[in-house]
Amino acid sequence: MLSLQEISDRLEIQQLMVDYATALDEYDIDRMDDVFTPDAYIDYRAMGGIDGRYPEIREWLKASLKNFSNYYHMIANISIKVTGDTATSKIVCFNPMGVPMPDGSTQMMFLGLWYVDKHVRTEKGWRIAERVEHGAYQHNVPAHIKAWAD
């Protein structure tokens, strides 16, 4: 049986994941300061991105998301394991993204991935200390960004 503390911890960590997706989808990237530790390691290479520490990734997200006309991050199947002041989690993400095409149209591509995270309890609550993407599939990726699928 889960203790009340572990239930609370899991709910707080789950909310971090929702806050992350919402910050991305509302293009409020600085709001992720409340999601990640200042020195968090983030690895987006599985889906064509970069890896590095949170400040670098935050600036990369601000620039790279402007290349898409629309997108959202739907998260589900959350698995969280808490051990004292640390935790691990795995969550699935379905991510459709609108890609502006050279002819002025928009092509929707669909990305399926998992986020595998390490969390730490801080004075300000739970934060993600490490996030590594694991790719599941990429569908309908336009040729001019096909490198993501390779």
N, C-alpha and C positions, 0 to 999 in steps of 0.2 A: 504494500500500500504506500502511496506517495504521501509525504508529509506536507503540511500546509506551506512550509518554506519552499519545498521543491515545486509544488504547484505554482506558487507565486513566481519563482525563478523561471519556470518554463513559460509562463504567460508573458513575463517581461522580455524574455528572449524572442518569443514569437512576435511581440509588438515591434522589436527592433527590425525584424524582417519586413514587416508591413511598412514601417517608417522608411526603410531603405527603398522599397518599391515605389512608394508614394513620392518620395523626394525625386527619384529618377523621372517618374511619369509626369510630375508637375514641374520639371526642370528647375528644382530648387535644391541644387547640388550642395550648397553650403549647409543645408539642414542635415546632411550626413555627418556633420561634426558631432552630432548627438547619437550617431549609430556606431562609428568606428573609433578605436583608440587613435590618438594622434600619430602613432608610429605603426599602425596596422599594415600588414603585408597583404596585398590584393593581387591576385593573378587572374586576369581575364584572357589569357592567351588561347585557351581552348576554343574560344569563339571569335578569334581574330583580333583581340585587343592586346593590351600590354600588361606587364606586371611591374610592381614597385610599391613604394610606401604610400600611405593614404594621401598626403598632400599632392604628390605627383599625379596620382590617379584622379583625384578631385578635379584638377585642372584639365587633365585629358578628357574626362567625361564632359566637362563644360564645352570643350571644343568639338569633340566627336559627335555628341548627340545633336548638334546643330545640322549634321549631315542627313538627318532623317526627318521626314515630314510629320510622322506620328509614330507612336509606339506605346506599348504598355507591358508591364511585367506582372503576370498572373502567377501567384505562388500557391503551392499546395503540398500535401504529403510531408508534413513537417515532422522530423524525428530529432528529438533533443535529449541529450544525456548530461545531467548535471553532476559534478563531483566537487562539492564545496564551493570555492570561489572561481571555478573554471567550468566550462561546459563545451561540448561539441554538438554540432547539428548538421543535418543534411536536409535540403529542401529543393523541391523541383520548381522550375520556372518555365512557363510558356511565354514566349516573347515575340509577338508579331511586330514587324517594323516596316514602315512605309519608306521606300527608297525613291527619291526623285530620279527620273530617267532623263536621258539627254533630249528626248522628244517632248518633254514637258509633262508626261504622264507620271503616275506613281505606281510602282510595283510593290506588292506586299510580299515580304519574305517572313518565314516562320522559323524561329529558333527554339529548340528544346534543350534545356540544360539543368544541371544541379549546381547549387551552391553548397560547398562543404566548408563549414566555418568552425573556428575556435573562438570562444568567448571568454571574457574575464569580467569579474565583478569589480567595479571601480567605485570611488566615492560618489560619482554621479549616476550609478546604476550599471547595469550590464552593458557591455560594448563588444563589438566584433574586433578581435585582435588579428584574425587572419581569415581571408576568404579566398577560396580557390574554386574556379568554375570547372565543371566537368561537362563536356559536350555530349549530347545524346543524338541530336539530328539538326540539320539545316535544310530547309526546303524553299525552293523558288528564289534562291539568291541570285540577284542580277549579275550578268557577266562582268560588269565593271567593278564589282567588289567580290567576285568569285574567289579571290584568294582566301577569303574567310572560310570557305568550304573545303579548301585543299589542305 
